């Protein structure tokens, strides 16, 4: 009688388990079916919407960041509703974090959440701070405050005008191996590779050959894509006017070629084009180039470089030559129709030094000078500004808004140095913004190494502590989220650990059942049998995960035949088979004297 009762309990339990398992699979299939129907309805709606947009001409209104802004708005809107209705739950899950549901502010104009953090800073969305990292600055990029840079461009890929390849293999190897790109990406800084060609004759020869262009496109695209960079900065200087249309064609074909390759990896291609301050600026057809350039960078420096006549590197205005200043440069480009909201004014982090010697003439002393060299801001700070032995303060030319030293030494040699500091650059940043430009550029990053004066101005003028939070729930740092992120990050470690644990359990169990008393206990006691079967099920999960993941690609065609994922069927069959085997196996105990 007792045996019949036990068998009845086992049969009922087994039947309930199978019914529960069958029902769960059926419900899961219904859910998947509903999801697929919903996805179909969404696709139909999208197609209908696109036809309507095309009918009223909205399909051609392409915004640069449309896809990104649409997704931001959709996610943020749903988050707004969830935080409003379930803010208490969010606060409970994140109770060990200062960020609560009422800390988020809703920007109704841009349709996103934001928070303000005292220790956070980034370039405000409406501005652009562009900087070049010259290869000769080496590892100084490690000290760059990337959070204060919208874009950094590695300078440079030097075009071989004879082939379209490059002439500086050592620097290209440095680009391939540098971790600067990763550091910039962590801080949401865009990364470009500058592609440069300087010289009248070199430009003329290169622009005449489409075959060289193809080689350039293929080489550059691989370098940029392999490095997970965002695009290129095009830096052609001293162009022949006769090649104006050739340059336009080059930009168009380069843009189309790289944009196509970036689309293949689901990325947006970014192209910036540098423009000269004065010499040969009329060669650049900004109206034509606007269709392909995401950013124009006006090189607002080198106004007096190499010139025996001393003067400012970047004069705001000029008394000696009315056409030789930032003011006239910017007026020229604005009058030519450049888009100010796609344009930045690059300014120098260096000064120019002229040296000379006083010679006595019959009618007095004359200073015969010649251009000596440029000096970085760091060198100027060390040798002049902070040099206590010099005991001379810099003068400021208010008209050009530039500092200068004019020094005569005891041996009648002279030095004249023109440079910008934090004060003069602040005024020139104001000038750029007053003309509605997108922002400013820096030539060059690392030239202020060891000093924070110039970065402080950028932080003050262009940064914000307003942090955009697209998805507050996902981006929160509460304990449950951190734990989940940790488990996901190291899921393979946990799976491998579980597999070894399973092996250890199986090995130990094998030794245990070699003892007849253990076997009798498992057979006779139903509860132990149920615990045993449940444990096997739990320990089989990681093993099943690895096996199914390994053979998924091989058996994927079965999905089309079975309509649903084949793994559900296999798991169901294995589960039933395991239970039947566990129930069917009986071990007759041996009678012991």
Secondary structure, 3 states (H helix, E strand, C coil): CHHHHHHHHHHHHHHHHHHHHHHHHHHHHHHHHHHHHHHHHHHHHHHHHHHHHHHCCHHHCCCCCHHHHHHHHHHHHHHHHHHHHHHHHHHHHCCCCCCCHHHCEEECCCCEEEEECCCCCEECCCCEEEEEEEHHHHHHHHHCCHHHCCEEEEEEEEECCCCCCECCHHHHHHHHHCCHHHHHHHCCCEEEEEEEEECHHHHHHHHCCHHHHHHHHHHHHHHHHHCCCCEEEEEEECCCHHHHHHHHHHHHHHHHHHHHHHHCCCCCCEEEEEECCCCCHHHCCHHHHCCCCCEEEEECCCCCCCCCCCCCCCCCCCCCCCCCCHHHHHHHHHHCCCCHHHEEEEEECEEEEEEEEEEEECCEEEEEEEEEEEEEHHHHHHHHHCCCCCCCCCEEECCCCEEEEEEECCCCEEEEEEECCHHHHHHHHHHHHHCCCCEEEEECCCCCCCCCHHHHHHHHHHEECEEEECCHHHHCCCHHHHHHHHHHHCHHHHHHHHHHHHHHHHHHHHHHHCCHHHHHHHHHCHHHHHHHHHHHHHHHHHHHHHHHHHHHHHHCHHHHHHCCCHHHHHHHHHHHHHHHHHHHCCCCCCCCC
